Amino acid sequence: MTSNEVLAMYETLANLTGTMSAAAKANDWDGFSRMENQCATVKSAAATGIPALDGAARQRKIALIKQIMENDRAIRASTEPWMNKVDAIMSGAH
């Protein structure tokens, strides 16, 4: 995997997780699921290993990882209340 491929992968993941966050906020669980599957496909490219990056490429990678983490927090903020309701329903069913 080249440094350009690494950055492209992180760019794609940042875009997909951003779309996932919007889907979660809109309760579009079908769209969310599609984006989740696309993320899994994209990150599978990393199975061959990700080379270390230097300079500007390294800084861009760090910025993209921060964006992905921010998107993840937004996704969790949308999904955790729903998951808590499901847990409560399931606990009451016993």
Helices and strands as residue ranges (DSSP letters): H 3-25, H 29-43, G 44-48, H 55-92
